Amino acid sequence: MPAVILRHGDTGPGVTEVRDRLIQLGLMSSGSSTSHDIFDDELESSLREFQQSRGLTVDGTVGPQTLRRLEESRWSLGDRVLTYTPGHMIHGEDVAQLQQRLLELGFTLDRVDGVFGRITDSAVREFQRNVGIAVDGIAGPEVFRSLMRLARTVAGGNQAHLRELASWDASSRGPSIDSVSILIDPSDDKRLLLGTNLSEADVCWDIANRLEGRLMAMGSLAVLTRSGRNHSGDERARADLANDQKIDFVISLRCDASSSERAHGVSTYFFGHAFSRSATGMRLAEIIQEEVCAHTELLDCRTHAKTWDLLRMTRMPAVRIELGYVSNPQDCELLAREDTRDHIAGAIASAITRILAPRIG
């Protein structure tokens, strides 16, 4: 489970800072009668709205990812100069606004993720060439003025979405099953499945090993983010590993939990929000969800777009599969069975084979 920094009932300057940020975003009124440093019902409700709008887990608590996104939200396009610095990339909603504007104007970007990386740098340089200003990759006053002068020239459709689908069409020399490289990211969470002696880490590690074996038998390169019971690091570290190794797909294996034992089922997640999504990630998530539900008794809780760090920071299609609820007796009974875990591994391998299979017609 992700660490919680602030939750309902907490007090202090950290709460004040979160409240101030939500007020600045227009999600709270500054005229509340409650003390500014108390994490009350109103603050929790506004925080949930913020999490929903940013594609985060909507839990009403401030964990590391929510805190980072609150910090990133302080910037609007034009507030600061933006540039690409390898190893120290700028993050923020001003970057996302810049990316969205460039996409609307027809420049090539893979996604709107709020990260000023190499592809955003290339798009800025191409924009500078097109409008006749100095080509240095720096999004500063000249770039901002040029963007403001230009009216929206692209409407409807999603160019990034179409480009990504085209690049992953198996007929266009994309990776094949015997050349693809896949990062398998099994959870290292030690929480126990209800009514068993198995932990989430045990279940995910077993499925990861079964999946690795199937992929290697087909000629694929499978890389695991951890070995045995080792800690796998935070999501950004795992995203960096995938990017550094130039992995083709990322498959993250997790379980969910709820305060209610009634919540159950399997869900698959891909990068996406209101303005952008990973087209291939979405396709892969849909196929995995279909395969897992067809080959197990787990309830189909469908696919969903999220902006969790592992999905947002990876430069390749990445999905996260939440295999069931550790708090639900039915899911735990299924996941404790070796045959269920084997069927899940086979289903994921089948989904990868399907997305890489040549399409006819």
Secondary structure, DSSP 8 states (H G I E B T S, - for coil): ----SB-TT-BSHHHHHHHHHHHHTTSS-TT-SS-TTB--HHHHHHHHHHHHHTT----SSB-HHHHHHHHHTT--TTSS-B---TTS--BSHHHHHHHHHHHHTT---S---SB--HHHHHHHHHHHHHHTS--SS-BSHHHHHHHHHS-----SS-HHHHHHHHHT-GGGT---TTT-EEEEEE-----B-TTSS-BHHHHHHHHHHHHHHHHHHTT-EEEESS-TT-----HHHHHHHHHHTT-SEEEEEEEE--SSTT---EEEEEEB-SS-B-HHHHHHHHHHHHHHHHHSS--EEEEEEE--HHHHH-SS-EEEEEEEETT-HHHHHHHTSHHHHHHHHHHHHHHHHHHHS----
